[in-house]
Structure formats: C-alpha cells, structure tokens
Amino acid sequence: SVDLLTSQGVKFKTVSYCTLGEPSFFLFEPQICSAKAADSCEVFQLRMATFLNGLDDYQLSSQFREYLAAHHSSLQEAKASIENTITNLSSSKMVKFFDANDDVVKVPKGVILPDSNFRVVWDITLFLGLLYLITSIPLQISFASIGM
C-alpha cells in the first residue's frame, strides 16, 4: 500500500495496486502530492523529455496529442479532486486527525496486543502447560491402577 501525503507530510489517503502521477504528468505540471510506500513497491521514474523522445521514435506524438485532447477534462477532474482533498485537509480538525502520532495508541484495559511482552509470556506458559498435559494424560491412563 502507498500513503499519499500533502506538502506538509499529512497522510490523506492510502491506495493499493495503483499508478500515481498521470494527471500531473500528462498535464505537464509538477506533482501535487507525495507518495510513501508502507512496505515495498516498484518505482519507475520517467522524465518528460525521455517520454516525448520515445513518442517521436515510434511516431506516436500525434496519437498522444489526440489522447490529451480527448481526456483533458478527466485529467483536470482527477487533479482537481486531489487538490480539493488537500485543501480540505487544511482545516485544523482534519490536520489534527490525520497528523495524530500513530505510535501512541491508548489501548483499553483488558486488551492484549499480539506483539506485547505479556502475550509472549502468556503464549510460552500455555505452550508449556499443553506439553505437560500431552505427556501426563497418556502416562496417567497407561499406568493407572484398575482399582482406582
């Protein structure tokens, strides 16, 4: 997954299996947001000059101009949607909401987190108890006297 960030570093959206940057690239404008991968991702960078040279090499420049003319409004709408989201994030409540420190989470009483130390001790204790039962019950059944 990829987090989309404003220029202030505030996360406003998380996307997966996506391609970023088409509106800005095709409209010959700078990027309006940054992206940060949560885990790992493939990054491909294509400079505009290289792209245009490739179009010229394969005689696709006229098709590209036709594409831009046909899809200009949808590219503008995509850009406007992202800009609108970023603008809405400037409200103090939204910034506080999205800028909350993810490392500090208040856990309700009675909730055991899967990576806590208590959970590790608990799992080891239960494992040892299970080993005891797995060995002791068959031994007790095997060597129990009939008169008991």
C-alpha positions in Angstrom: 0.0 0.0 0.0 1.1 3.6 -0.6 0.3 6.6 1.6 -0.4 9.9 -0.2 1.0 12.9 1.6 0.4 16.6 1.4 3.3 19.0 1.2 3.2 19.3 5.0 3.6 15.5 5.3 0.0 14.8 6.3 -1.4 11.5 5.1 -4.7 11.9 3.3 -5.2 8.6 1.5 -3.9 5.1 1.3 -4.1 3.3 -2.0 -3.0 -0.1 -3.2 -2.2 -1.5 -6.7 -2.1 1.9 -8.2 -0.2 4.1 -10.7 0.4 7.6 -9.4 1.1 10.8 -11.2 -0.8 10.5 -14.5 -2.7 13.8 -14.3 0.3 15.9 -13.4 2.5 14.0 -15.9 0.1 14.4 -18.9 -0.8 18.0 -18.0 3.0 18.9 -17.8 2.6 20.1 -14.3 4.5 19.4 -11.0 3.2 16.7 -8.7 0.7 18.0 -6.1 1.3 15.3 -3.5 4.0 12.9 -2.4 3.8 9.1 -2.0 5.3 7.0 0.7 5.3 3.2 0.5 4.2 1.4 3.6 6.2 -1.8 2.8 7.9 -2.1 -0.5 6.9 -1.1 -4.0 8.2 -0.8 -7.5 9.1 2.7 -8.5 9.5 3.7 -12.1 10.6 7.2 -13.0 10.1 8.6 -16.5 11.3 12.0 -17.4 9.1 14.0 -19.8 11.9 14.5 -22.3 12.6 10.8 -22.4 8.8 10.1 -22.8 8.5 12.6 -25.6 11.6 11.2 -27.4 10.0 7.8 -27.1 6.8 9.0 -28.7 8.8 10.6 -31.5 10.8 7.4 -32.1 7.7 5.3 -32.5 5.7 8.0 -34.4 3.1 8.2 -31.6 3.3 12.0 -30.9 0.1 12.7 -32.9 -1.8 9.9 -31.0 -0.6 11.3 -27.7 -1.8 14.8 -28.6 -5.2 13.2 -29.5 -5.3 11.4 -26.2 -4.6 14.6 -24.3 -7.3 16.4 -26.3 -9.8 13.6 -25.6 -9.0 13.1 -21.9 -8.1 16.6 -20.9 -11.3 17.1 -18.8 -10.9 13.8 -17.0 -7.3 14.6 -16.2 -8.3 18.0 -14.9 -11.0 16.4 -12.8 -8.6 14.0 -11.2 -6.2 16.8 -10.4 -9.0 19.0 -9.0 -10.2 16.1 -6.9 -6.8 15.6 -5.3 -6.3 19.4 -4.9 -9.8 19.6 -3.2 -8.9 16.9 -0.8 -5.6 18.6 0.1 -7.4 21.9 0.5 -9.9 20.3 2.9 -7.1 19.0 5.0 -6.0 22.5 5.9 -8.8 22.7 8.5 -7.4 22.3 12.0 -9.6 19.4 12.9 -8.6 17.4 9.9 -4.9 18.1 10.3 -5.1 17.1 13.9 -7.0 13.9 13.0 -4.6 12.9 10.2 -1.4 14.2 12.0 -2.1 12.1 15.1 1.0 10.2 16.1 0.4 6.6 15.1 3.0 5.3 17.6 0.9 6.5 20.6 -2.2 4.4 20.8 -4.3 4.2 24.0 -5.2 0.6 24.5 -8.4 -0.1 26.5 -8.0 -2.1 29.7 -8.2 -5.8 29.1 -7.0 -5.7 25.5 -3.9 -7.8 24.9 -1.9 -6.7 21.9 -0.4 -9.5 19.8 3.2 -8.1 20.0 3.2 -7.2 23.7 5.5 -8.8 26.2 2.6 -10.1 28.2 1.3 -12.0 25.1 4.7 -13.7 24.6 4.9 -14.8 28.3 1.3 -16.0 28.0 1.9 -18.0 24.9 5.0 -19.7 26.4 3.1 -20.5 29.6 0.3 -22.0 27.6 2.7 -24.0 25.4 4.5 -25.5 28.5 1.1 -26.3 30.0 0.0 -28.0 26.8 3.2 -30.0 26.7 2.6 -31.1 30.3 -0.9 -32.3 29.5 0.2 -34.0 26.3 2.7 -36.1 28.3 0.9 -36.6 31.6 -2.5 -37.6 30.5 -1.3 -40.6 28.4 1.0 -41.7 31.2 -1.8 -41.5 33.8 -4.1 -43.5 31.6 -1.4 -46.1 30.8 -0.2 -46.7 34.3 -3.4 -46.1 36.3 -4.4 -49.0 38.5 -7.7 -50.7 37.8 -8.9 -50.5 41.4 -8.9 -46.7 41.5 
